[in-house]
Amino acid sequence: MKILVKIILSVVVVLSLSFLLKPKPIEKNTKEKTYTDYKGYTNKALEYCQKNNLNDTYFFLVDLSIHSGKKRFYVCDFSKQTITERYMVSHGCGSEFWRKDYSKENAEISNEADSHCSSLGKYIIGKKGVSNWGIKVNYELYGMDKTNSNASKRSIVLHSWNAIKDDEVYPDGAPEGWGCPSVSNNSMKEIINKIESSQKRTLLWIIK
């Protein structure tokens, strides 16, 4: 009996030590990034904007490699070389369920019609229109790369959605739509002011 008790105690001690010494998992893509982290993109974006007569004061950068529960829609100011605003933004649900957050850590990417996925690449923000979502305003997005060339055919627009929160919801993710970058209603109001304040069209670049 004493031997059995010793064996049980030994097992308990070993299991306890294993639990205590087990390294904590490293959280991926949750650290807040800075303008410098995107230097390669910001330099190319400025060059692209100047070459194509676009707004060269700032551009919008969406990083889908970031967990969707974090703010990953950035307003990047070229002259100040800083990220001046950060917003929550959804991505497409792809093969998962609409409005869920199942792909919050790894957004599916596709340029195909009916894929319900987000598409990477540079977009020029175009005509302002009426939306069925959020504050009822949207902007057409013109895909300028091979990776997002079907944006217009897919009716990809920038709009707000009541389901998107103003603040971060991590470790939960943002609700996923059908491929449009969707922001909160309050965020959309600020973004509209930014877009309308420029006499030139603004660049939106989605990366991963």
N, C-alpha and C positions, 0 to 999 in steps of 0.2 A: 504493500500500500504506500509506504514511504517513497519507494522508487518511482511509482506511478505519479505521485504528487510532484516529485522533483522534475520528472520529464515534462509534465504539464506546465510547471512554472518556467522551465527553460524555454519551452515553445512560446509562451506568452512574452517573455523577455525579448526573444529574438524578433518576434513579430512587431513588438513595440518599438524596438530600435530601428527596424527596417522602415517603419512608418515615419519616425522622427527624422531619420537621415535621408529620406527620399527627397531628391531635389525638387523644388517647386517648378512647375512648367513655366516657360517663358512666354509671356503674352506677345503674340505677333501683331504687327500693324496697328498698335494702339497708341504709340508714342506720338505726341504732337509734333508735326513737322514744321519747318521754317522755309522761308524763301530760298535760303541757301541750299537746302536739301533738293530743291527743284531747279538748281542753277542751269542745268542742261536744257530743261524745257523752257524756262523763262527767257533765256538768250535766243533760242530758236523762235519762240513766240514773238518776241520783239522784232526780230528780223522779218518774220512772216507778215506781221501787222504793217510794218513800214513798207514792205514790198507791195502789199495789196491794198494800200490806202485804208487800213482799218484803224480803229481806235488804238493809239500807241501810248495811252496814259495807263491803262490797265487791261487785263484780260481775266477770264474765269478759267480756273483749272479744277477739274474733278478727278480725284485719285481713287479709283475703284479697288486698288490693292489694300486700302484702309478698310477696317471693319465698318460695316454700315451703321453701327450704333454710335460712331464717332462723327464729328464734323469733318467733312472731306470735300466740300465745295468751297473753293478759295477765291477770293478777290485778290489778285496779285498786282501790286502797284509797281510799274516799271521804274519810275523816277525815284521812289522811296526805297525800292528794292526790299519790299516787305509784303507780308500777307496782311491786308488791312481788315478783312472780314472772313469769317468761317461760318458755314451753314451746314445743316443736315441735308442729305440728298439721297433719294432712293435709286436703286438700279432695277433692271428687269428680272422678273422671276424665272425666266427661261423654262426649264422643264418642271420647275417646282410650282407650288400653288400661289395664285395671286393673293396679295395682301399679307402673306406670311413672311417670315424672315429666314427661311431655311438656307439660303445661300449667302447669309450675312458676312461670312468670312472668305468667300470665294465666288464672286459674281461670274455667272456664265456670260460669255461674249459671243456675239454673232451679228452678222450684217444681213442675214436672211429674213425674208418676209415671214410673218407668223411665228418667228422664233421666240418672241416675247423677251428677247435678250437686249442688253445694252450693247452699243457699238463703240469701239474706240476710235479716236482720231480727232481732227480739227473740224469744228463747226463754225459757220458764220451765223450769228443771230440775226434773223430776218424779220419778216412782217409780224406786227402785233395783231393778235386775233382774239376771238371769244372762245373761252374754254367751258367745258361742262364740269370742270373740277375746281376746287378751292375758291379763289377769289374771282373766278370766271375770266381770267386773262391768260393768254399763252403767247409764245413767240415761236415762229417757225425756225427750225434748225436745218441749215443747208450743209450736208456732209461734203467735205472737201477732199477726203482721202478714199482710197480703195476700200478701206476697212469700215467706212460709214456711208458709202455712196448711195445706199438705198434709203437713207433717212427720210427723204420727202415721200417716197413711195410707201414707207411704213408709217407715215404721219407722226414722225418723231418730233416732239415739241418740248419746250421748256415751260413747265406750268407748276402751280401749287396744288397741294392735296391735303385735305383736312386730316388725313391719317398721319402725316409727317409732323413730328414734334419740333419745337424751337430748340430744345436742349438735347444734349446727348442722352441716349438710352442704353448705352453699353452696360452690361454684356448682351442685352437684347439687341436686335437689329432693327433697321428701319423697314417698314412694310414695303414689299416689292411689287412693282407694277408690271407693265407690258413693254418696257424698254425706254420710256421717256424719263429724263432726269426730272424728278419731282421734289420740290422743296416745301417748307411750311408756308402757311399764308403770310405770316409776318415777314419771313425771309423774302418771299416773292415781292412784297411791297418795296423792300429795300433794293432788291435787284432791279426792279422796274425803274426806280429812281436813278440807279447807276446807268442803265441802258439808255434811258431817255435823256440823260444829261449830256450824252456824247452826240456830236453831229455826224460822227462816223460809226459804222457798224462795229460790233464788238466780237472778239474771238472767244469761243468756248472750246476748251480742249479737254477731252476725256481720255485718261490714261489708266494703265494698270501695271 
